[in-house]
């Protein structure tokens, strides 16, 4: 497959969206830690997840954040779920949203997934200074 000279427009859009959701410092650390082996994979997820799906205008970032956290919790992808809970500081999803997400996860994906997700969500919210009450 031929290699082109620079990042695609989709990649550039994806990187801008990724930075707006996850934060400059987080993305800078991930980019700096990316090996040559991982670069094609990072390009794929930056273009597809961030440049296409997260950059669509049909839903705002709060809506995408809610759906993403629910899917990650329901599938048991807790490390990524915590990353997206931390990103709610930039997406606008609230502590109340996270609680409602996990209630849905308990019913539709199972209490064991929701139990662990609730524990990790509480820890993340406490670190963010948002875990002690209602918004």
Backbone as CSV, one residue per row, in Angstrom:
resi,resn,N_x,N_y,N_z,CA_x,CA_y,CA_z,C_x,C_y,C_z
1,UNK,0.843,-1.177,0.000,0.000,0.000,0.000,0.882,1.231,0.000
2,UNK,0.677,2.148,-0.941,1.541,3.327,-0.999,1.333,4.223,0.208
3,UNK,2.422,4.834,0.623,2.379,5.746,1.757,2.317,7.177,1.221
4,UNK,1.376,7.960,1.737,1.295,9.343,1.274,2.101,10.245,2.195
5,UNK,2.296,11.482,1.767,3.227,12.377,2.444,2.774,12.897,3.795
6,UNK,1.506,13.022,4.029,1.087,13.585,5.303,-0.215,12.989,5.764
7,UNK,-0.646,13.429,6.928,-1.903,12.905,7.445,-3.090,13.335,6.581
8,UNK,-4.080,12.469,6.521,-5.285,12.773,5.748,-6.111,13.843,6.458
9,UNK,-7.039,14.433,5.726,-7.960,15.405,6.324,-8.784,14.730,7.413
10,UNK,-9.178,13.475,7.212,-9.946,12.721,8.205,-9.115,12.530,9.474
11,UNK,-7.807,12.269,9.293,-6.908,12.118,10.442,-6.811,13.434,11.202
12,UNK,-6.631,14.524,10.477,-6.512,15.841,11.122,-7.778,16.170,11.901
13,UNK,-8.948,15.917,11.298,-10.218,16.143,11.997,-10.308,15.236,13.224
14,UNK,-9.912,13.987,13.051,-9.945,13.037,14.154,-9.057,13.449,15.303
15,UNK,-7.874,13.923,14.991,-6.955,14.348,16.043,-7.516,15.568,16.780
16,UNK,-8.122,16.485,16.054,-8.724,17.665,16.696,-9.869,17.247,17.620
17,UNK,-10.714,16.333,17.164,-11.826,15.856,17.984,-11.304,15.072,19.174
18,UNK,-10.342,14.205,18.938,-9.751,13.409,20.020,-9.188,14.317,21.109
19,UNK,-8.486,15.367,20.698,-7.925,16.308,21.671,-9.024,17.047,22.435
20,UNK,-10.111,17.392,21.751,-11.185,18.131,22.414,-11.916,17.255,23.435
21,UNK,-11.926,15.951,23.207,-12.624,15.035,24.118,-11.705,14.539,25.228
22,UNK,-10.512,14.093,24.873,-9.620,13.454,25.839,-8.626,14.413,26.483
23,UNK,-8.424,15.575,25.895,-7.494,16.553,26.447,-6.139,16.503,25.775
24,UNK,-5.525,17.676,25.688,-4.220,17.807,25.020,-3.154,16.922,25.663
25,UNK,-3.046,16.966,26.997,-1.981,16.232,27.686,-2.099,14.733,27.451
26,UNK,-3.318,14.203,27.574,-3.537,12.769,27.378,-3.138,12.358,25.960
27,UNK,-3.604,13.101,24.972,-3.311,12.748,23.577,-1.821,12.912,23.284
28,UNK,-1.206,13.981,23.787,0.235,14.166,23.587,1.018,12.978,24.139
29,UNK,0.633,12.486,25.324,1.315,11.333,25.922,1.138,10.087,25.065
30,UNK,-0.083,9.863,24.579,-0.351,8.682,23.744,0.414,8.750,22.428
31,UNK,0.433,9.916,21.802,1.140,10.080,20.531,2.634,9.854,20.735
32,UNK,3.190,10.430,21.799,4.626,10.280,22.076,4.995,8.824,22.351
33,UNK,4.078,8.056,22.921,4.355,6.668,23.284,4.065,5.681,22.147
34,UNK,3.563,6.169,21.015,3.195,5.287,19.906,4.437,4.802,19.176
35,UNK,4.562,3.484,19.068,5.701,2.896,18.360,5.417,2.865,16.862
36,UNK,6.448,2.591,16.084,6.278,2.427,14.634,5.298,1.290,14.356
37,UNK,5.376,0.239,15.145,4.479,-0.904,15.003,3.020,-0.484,15.146
38,UNK,2.728,0.426,16.083,1.352,0.836,16.379,0.815,1.942,15.473
39,UNK,1.685,2.633,14.752,1.241,3.803,13.987,0.071,3.531,13.036
40,UNK,0.080,2.450,12.257,-1.073,2.211,11.387,-2.373,2.030,12.172
41,UNK,-2.290,1.365,13.321,-3.466,1.182,14.161,-3.951,2.527,14.706
42,UNK,-3.044,3.351,15.190,-3.411,4.667,15.713,-4.026,5.539,14.619
43,UNK,-3.505,5.428,13.413,-4.080,6.164,12.289,-5.508,5.695,12.030
44,UNK,-5.709,4.373,12.045,-7.043,3.810,11.830,-8.043,4.345,12.854
45,UNK,-7.707,4.251,14.152,-8.689,4.681,15.152,-8.862,6.195,15.166
46,UNK,-7.810,6.929,14.837,-7.939,8.388,14.781,-8.854,8.794,13.632
47,UNK,-8.680,8.151,12.474,-9.539,8.461,11.326,-10.962,7.941,11.518
48,UNK,-11.103,6.684,11.926,-12.428,6.060,11.968,-13.240,6.479,13.189
49,UNK,-12.689,6.261,14.386,-13.448,6.565,15.603,-13.564,8.074,15.812
50,UNK,-12.440,8.763,15.760,-12.432,10.194,16.093,-12.749,11.075,14.892
51,UNK,-12.214,10.744,13.718,-12.409,11.583,12.537,-13.749,11.382,11.874
52,UNK,-14.304,10.196,12.039,-15.609,9.941,11.433,-16.709,9.952,12.495
53,UNK,-16.759,8.950,13.354,-17.897,8.808,14.272,-17.991,9.965,15.262
54,UNK,-16.931,10.229,16.008,-16.998,11.295,17.027,-17.105,12.685,16.407
55,UNK,-16.758,12.849,15.147,-16.807,14.165,14.497,-18.135,14.443,13.796
56,UNK,-19.019,13.470,13.752,-20.325,13.691,13.115,-21.135,14.707,13.927
57,UNK,-21.959,15.466,13.222,-22.732,16.519,13.889,-24.107,16.059,14.368
58,UNK,-24.503,14.809,14.060,-25.839,14.330,14.418,-26.082,14.301,15.921
59,UNK,-25.058,13.947,16.685,-25.112,13.958,18.144,-24.039,14.896,18.645
60,UNK,-24.271,15.490,19.804,-23.212,16.309,20.403,-22.271,15.400,21.213
61,UNK,-21.217,15.980,21.734,-20.219,15.182,22.443,-20.788,14.554,23.712
62,UNK,-21.731,15.220,24.376,-22.355,14.639,25.565,-23.097,13.350,25.191
63,UNK,-23.858,13.375,24.111,-24.593,12.184,23.689,-23.634,11.051,23.322
64,UNK,-22.589,11.371,22.576,-21.619,10.336,22.193,-20.917,9.771,23.425
65,UNK,-20.631,10.642,24.383,-19.987,10.232,25.621,-20.873,9.239,26.374
66,UNK,-22.155,9.540,26.485,-23.102,8.667,27.190,-23.156,7.288,26.525
67,UNK,-23.308,7.261,25.223,-23.391,5.982,24.512,-22.080,5.209,24.642
68,UNK,-20.973,5.891,24.522,-19.670,5.236,24.590,-19.441,4.628,25.968
69,UNK,-19.720,5.374,27.025,-19.539,4.845,28.381,-20.442,3.635,28.599
70,UNK,-21.684,3.704,28.142,-22.606,2.580,28.303,-22.081,1.336,27.589
71,UNK,-21.636,1.493,26.354,-21.122,0.345,25.600,-19.878,-0.233,26.258
72,UNK,-18.958,0.610,26.651,-17.722,0.125,27.264,-18.001,-0.590,28.582
73,UNK,-18.896,-0.028,29.404,-19.251,-0.667,30.676,-19.954,-1.993,30.416
74,UNK,-20.898,-1.997,29.497,-21.662,-3.207,29.205,-20.817,-4.328,28.635
75,UNK,-19.764,-3.961,27.924,-18.869,-4.961,27.337,-17.707,-5.325,28.268
76,UNK,-17.620,-4.629,29.399,-16.554,-4.919,30.353,-15.207,-4.331,29.983
77,UNK,-15.205,-3.297,29.169,-13.946,-2.620,28.785,-13.716,-1.458,29.738
78,UNK,-13.327,-1.796,30.971,-13.341,-0.825,32.061,-12.259,0.235,31.964
79,UNK,-11.091,-0.125,31.464,-10.016,0.871,31.343,-10.435,1.990,30.396
80,UNK,-10.993,1.629,29.260,-11.481,2.633,28.305,-12.679,3.381,28.873
81,UNK,-13.534,2.693,29.633,-14.680,3.344,30.251,-14.219,4.453,31.192
82,UNK,-13.217,4.159,32.015,-12.696,5.170,32.946,-12.132,6.355,32.176
83,UNK,-11.407,6.083,31.095,-10.872,7.169,30.268,-12.013,8.063,29.778
84,UNK,-13.129,7.449,29.357,-14.254,8.233,28.848,-15.030,8.912,29.976
85,UNK,-15.045,8.338,31.167,-15.636,9.053,32.306,-14.803,10.291,32.617
86,UNK,-13.493,10.153,32.600,-12.623,11.311,32.825,-12.831,12.365,31.740
87,UNK,-13.142,11.926,30.531,-13.370,12.860,29.428,-14.680,13.635,29.582
88,UNK,-15.565,13.191,30.483,-16.825,13.930,30.655,-16.586,15.351,31.131
89,UNK,-15.413,15.628,31.677,-15.057,17.008,32.042,-15.069,17.901,30.807
90,UNK,-14.866,17.300,29.622,-14.848,18.057,28.370,-16.061,17.798,27.489
91,UNK,-16.778,16.692,27.723,-17.920,16.379,26.851,-19.236,16.926,27.372
92,UNK,-19.276,17.258,28.655,-20.508,17.790,29.230,-21.412,16.748,29.845
93,UNK,-21.075,15.466,29.746,-21.860,14.451,30.447,-21.631,14.638,31.946
94,UNK,-22.704,14.528,32.716,-22.653,14.847,34.144,-22.569,13.586,34.996
95,UNK,-22.368,13.810,36.295,-22.413,12.707,37.261,-23.775,12.023,37.188
96,UNK,-24.838,12.798,37.068,-26.180,12.212,36.946,-26.288,11.351,35.693
97,UNK,-25.693,11.822,34.581,-25.683,11.019,33.351,-24.993,9.683,33.597
98,UNK,-23.852,9.716,34.285,-23.085,8.492,34.520,-23.888,7.520,35.382
99,UNK,-24.563,8.030,36.388,-25.413,7.169,37.217,-26.506,6.520,36.371
100,UNK,-27.169,7.316,35.520,-28.233,6.779,34.665,-27.693,5.750,33.673
101,UNK,-26.513,6.005,33.144,-25.867,5.048,32.243,-25.727,3.704,32.942
102,UNK,-25.222,3.741,34.171,-24.920,2.485,34.862,-26.183,1.775,35.319
103,UNK,-27.262,2.503,35.553,-28.546,1.855,35.810,-28.993,1.073,34.572
104,UNK,-28.827,1.671,33.403,-29.169,0.977,32.155,-28.265,-0.225,31.938
105,UNK,-26.976,-0.057,32.213,-26.046,-1.173,32.051,-26.482,-2.337,32.939
106,UNK,-26.890,-2.050,34.182,-27.308,-3.127,35.089,-28.464,-3.925,34.497
107,UNK,-29.435,-3.223,33.928,-30.614,-3.896,33.390,-30.329,-4.583,32.058
108,UNK,-29.639,-3.894,31.160,-29.491,-4.413,29.797,-28.219,-5.219,29.555
109,UNK,-27.200,-5.054,30.401,-25.953,-5.792,30.183,-25.564,-6.645,31.379
110,UNK,-26.235,-6.459,32.500,-25.993,-7.326,33.647,-25.413,-6.608,34.844
111,UNK,-25.883,-7.039,36.006,-25.456,-6.442,37.272,-23.952,-6.609,37.512
112,UNK,-23.338,-7.754,37.212,-21.887,-7.838,37.450,-21.081,-6.771,36.700
113,UNK,-21.440,-6.514,35.447,-20.754,-5.444,34.714,-20.999,-4.101,35.388
114,UNK,-22.236,-3.842,35.750,-22.570,-2.556,36.367,-21.918,-2.403,37.740
115,UNK,-21.825,-3.482,38.513,-21.167,-3.414,39.825,-19.744,-2.902,39.689
116,UNK,-18.989,-3.527,38.800,-17.589,-3.125,38.646,-17.489,-1.729,38.025
117,UNK,-18.339,-1.460,37.055,-18.342,-0.139,36.431,-18.682,0.938,37.451
118,UNK,-19.626,0.676,38.347,-20.010,1.643,39.369,-18.835,1.940,40.296
119,UNK,-18.133,0.903,40.715,-16.963,1.081,41.579,-15.925,1.966,40.892
120,UNK,-15.608,1.651,39.643,-14.593,2.411,38.916,-15.073,3.825,38.599
121,UNK,-16.359,3.974,38.304,-16.916,5.304,38.038,-16.827,6.171,39.282
122,UNK,-17.180,5.602,40.419,-17.108,6.348,41.679,-15.678,6.811,41.947
123,UNK,-14.706,5.922,41.750,-13.302,6.283,41.945,-12.887,7.396,40.994
124,UNK,-13.294,7.296,39.736,-12.943,8.330,38.751,-13.599,9.658,39.119
125,UNK,-14.872,9.632,39.496,-15.565,10.860,39.881,-14.938,11.477,41.126
126,UNK,-14.530,10.649,42.083,-13.849,11.163,43.275,-12.544,11.863,42.887
127,UNK,-11.768,11.243,41.985,-10.511,11.871,41.522,-10.796,13.197,40.839
128,UNK,-11.927,13.269,40.150,-12.294,14.484,39.420,-12.950,15.522,40.332
129,UNK,-13.173,15.147,41.603,-13.834,16.068,42.530,-15.330,16.183,42.294
130,UNK,-15.918,15.154,41.675,-17.348,15.195,41.345,-18.126,14.085,42.026
131,UNK,-17.511,13.334,42.942,-18.155,12.126,43.429,-18.900,12.233,44.733
132,UNK,-19.053,13.421,45.273,-19.619,13.524,46.617,-21.058,13.976,46.682
133,UNK,-21.708,14.162,45.571,-23.089,14.630,45.653,-23.691,14.708,44.286
134,UNK,-24.851,15.317,44.224,-25.539,15.480,42.957,-25.136,16.791,42.309
135,UNK,-25.275,16.825,40.984,-24.994,18.062,40.269,-26.246,18.885,40.159
